[in-house]
Amino acid sequence: MSLLVNQPAGLGDIFFIQKIISVLSEHDTVHHPVHPAFWYGGVDRVVTRATGGPFGPFPDSTVINLDQSLPMLGVPNDQLMKSKYDLVGIDYGDWADYFKYMRVSYSEMQLADKLGVTGPFVLVNPYFGPPYNRKAIYETRGDVPDGYDGQVVEIDSRHASNIFDWCWLLENAEEIYTVDGSICYILETLDIKATRLTMHPRHYDYSKALYDGILKRQWQWAEYGEDRRVDAPL
């Protein structure tokens, strides 16, 4: 049977569903079309058993709909990720074991050199969303302790568009402050040194519950109401 997994966007979503693709591929041919912005943003390096990419056409297939139409089926917001697995009757518990990707050491070190990283540093990631609709929660920048004597490095796709080029910096940061999103899935697969991980929820009322049971690392969740700043960066 030919199956088409409908999850063309959302880096974190695509990373998370790799177990679904792997299990379905045991008995069927799986196609997974991906929006170009996400393909070149990192999905091109994901090791997958699906036929994918930003270009078609793909053959006529039975569609497995894992995209953002799930709320139309009555799935509550805080269950949107886990419901992808419920839809196909697969357990999500060990999803990270199926999330494999290729790293390019030269690109990772070139990025560190470009940013002038020579000693201890913390990572701050205020940005979320695709390049064509990127937004930021700038409160992440206020998390760095006063008097921190190392370097503060900000994750910004304008420095490296492929998210996996940040892996060395993610592994070696002393602390990480980030908006919830695709980076959190990558961190589940890395041997990191950070002693503090702080997450700023994009959705103040359900982000924490959304990731419950999915992310295993000990995150500190920033708390604030809907009056927090969410801006489009300059």
Secondary structure, 3 states (H helix, E strand, C coil): CEEEEECCCCHHHHHHCHHHHHHHCCCCEEEEECCHHHHCCCHHHEECCCEEECCCCCCCCEEEECCCCHHHHCCCHHHHHHHHHHHHCCCCCCHHHHCEECCCHHHHHHHHHHCCCCCCEEEEECEECCHHHCEECHHHHHHCCCCCCCEEEECCCCCCCCHHHHHHHHHHCCEEEEECCHHHHHHCCCCCCCCEEEEECCCCCCHHHHHCCCCCCCCEECCCCCCCCCECCC
